[in-house]
Amino acid sequence: MTILNDIKEKIKGYKEEIFIVLIITLCLLIGFGLGRLSKIADKKTPITIEMPKIGKEIGLSNINTSTSTEIYVASKNGTRYYSPWCEGVKKISPKNIVEFTSREEAESAGYTKATNCPGL
């Protein structure tokens, strides 16, 4: 115990210097950590969001999506129209699918938007 007391007595005279050294060390460690994080961030690939592929898997014909970003589908036997990625489209038989290029076109044909399809 006397060794610890001796060390405490020697440190008392250098409190300010020790505090400054600790602050400088902390700043250096933070700077080093930020530099490492920026290097890691450079290696990550950016996230891209793509439109879902619309095709034979849900029974749609080849629609030219470059001229129209809106595509809606409905059943010949139903009263609701959907976006192609909605869950309700999977229940429609491919032979009964009707395609629309706008909401107005679907509504003028007598269809209303599906309430269970997010984004409509």
C-alpha positions as CSV (number, residue, x, y, z in Angstrom):
1,M,0.0,0.0,0.0
2,T,2.8,2.3,0.6
3,I,3.9,2.1,-3.1
4,L,0.4,3.3,-4.2
5,N,0.5,6.1,-1.8
6,D,3.9,7.1,-3.0
7,I,2.7,7.1,-6.6
8,K,-0.3,9.2,-5.7
9,E,1.9,11.8,-3.9
10,K,4.1,12.1,-7.0
11,I,1.2,12.5,-9.4
12,K,-0.5,15.3,-7.3
13,G,2.1,17.8,-8.6
14,Y,1.5,16.9,-12.2
15,K,-2.4,16.9,-12.4
16,E,-2.6,19.6,-15.1
17,E,0.1,18.0,-17.3
18,I,-1.5,14.5,-17.0
19,F,-4.9,16.1,-17.9
20,I,-3.5,17.7,-21.0
21,V,-1.7,14.5,-22.1
22,L,-5.0,12.6,-21.7
23,I,-6.9,15.2,-23.7
24,I,-4.3,15.1,-26.5
25,T,-4.3,11.3,-26.5
26,L,-8.1,11.2,-26.7
27,C,-8.1,13.6,-29.6
28,L,-5.6,11.5,-31.5
29,L,-7.6,8.3,-30.9
30,I,-10.8,10.0,-32.2
31,G,-9.0,11.3,-35.3
32,F,-7.6,7.9,-36.0
33,G,-11.0,6.3,-35.6
34,L,-12.7,8.8,-37.9
35,G,-9.9,8.2,-40.5
36,R,-10.6,4.5,-40.4
37,L,-14.3,5.0,-40.7
38,S,-13.9,7.2,-43.8
39,K,-11.8,4.5,-45.4
40,I,-14.4,1.9,-44.7
41,A,-17.1,4.1,-46.1
42,D,-15.2,4.4,-49.4
43,K,-15.3,0.7,-49.9
44,K,-19.1,0.3,-49.5
45,T,-21.2,0.1,-52.6
46,P,-24.2,2.5,-52.7
47,I,-27.7,1.2,-52.4
48,T,-29.8,1.2,-55.6
49,I,-33.5,1.0,-55.8
50,E,-34.9,-0.6,-58.9
51,M,-38.4,-1.1,-60.2
52,P,-39.6,-4.6,-59.9
53,K,-39.3,-6.7,-63.0
54,I,-42.7,-7.0,-64.6
55,G,-43.1,-9.9,-66.9
56,K,-44.3,-13.4,-67.5
57,E,-44.2,-14.4,-63.8
58,I,-47.4,-12.4,-63.2
59,G,-48.9,-12.8,-66.6
60,L,-48.2,-9.3,-68.1
61,S,-47.4,-8.7,-71.7
62,N,-44.4,-6.8,-72.7
63,I,-45.3,-3.2,-71.9
64,N,-42.8,-0.5,-73.0
65,T,-41.9,0.8,-69.5
66,S,-39.5,3.4,-70.9
67,T,-42.5,5.6,-72.1
68,S,-44.7,4.9,-69.1
69,T,-43.6,4.6,-65.5
70,E,-47.1,3.8,-64.3
71,I,-48.5,0.4,-64.9
72,Y,-51.7,-0.9,-63.2
73,V,-53.4,-4.3,-63.5
74,A,-56.8,-5.6,-62.7
75,S,-58.8,-8.8,-63.2
76,K,-61.5,-9.0,-66.0
77,N,-63.8,-10.4,-63.3
78,G,-62.9,-7.9,-60.5
79,T,-63.6,-4.3,-59.6
80,R,-60.2,-3.2,-58.2
81,Y,-56.9,-2.3,-59.9
82,Y,-53.4,-2.9,-58.4
83,S,-49.8,-2.0,-58.9
84,P,-47.9,-5.0,-60.4
85,W,-46.0,-5.7,-57.2
86,C,-49.1,-5.9,-55.0
87,E,-50.0,-9.2,-53.3
88,G,-53.4,-9.2,-54.9
89,V,-52.0,-9.5,-58.4
90,K,-50.7,-13.0,-57.6
91,K,-54.3,-14.2,-57.1
92,I,-55.3,-13.1,-60.6
93,S,-55.2,-15.7,-63.3
94,P,-52.9,-14.7,-66.1
95,K,-55.7,-15.1,-68.7
96,N,-57.9,-12.6,-66.7
97,I,-55.3,-9.8,-66.4
98,V,-56.2,-6.4,-67.8
99,E,-53.4,-3.8,-68.1
100,F,-53.6,0.0,-67.7
101,T,-51.0,2.7,-68.2
102,S,-52.6,5.2,-65.8
103,R,-54.9,5.4,-62.8
104,E,-57.3,7.5,-64.9
105,E,-57.5,4.8,-67.5
106,A,-58.3,2.1,-64.9
107,E,-60.9,4.3,-63.2
108,S,-62.6,5.2,-66.5
109,A,-62.9,1.5,-67.2
110,G,-64.9,1.2,-63.9
111,Y,-62.2,-0.1,-61.6
112,T,-61.4,1.4,-58.2
113,K,-58.0,1.4,-56.4
114,A,-57.3,-1.6,-54.1
115,T,-57.2,-0.6,-50.5
116,N,-54.8,-3.4,-49.5
117,C,-52.1,-2.2,-52.0
118,P,-49.6,0.2,-50.5
119,G,-48.5,3.0,-52.7
120,L,-51.8,3.5,-54.6
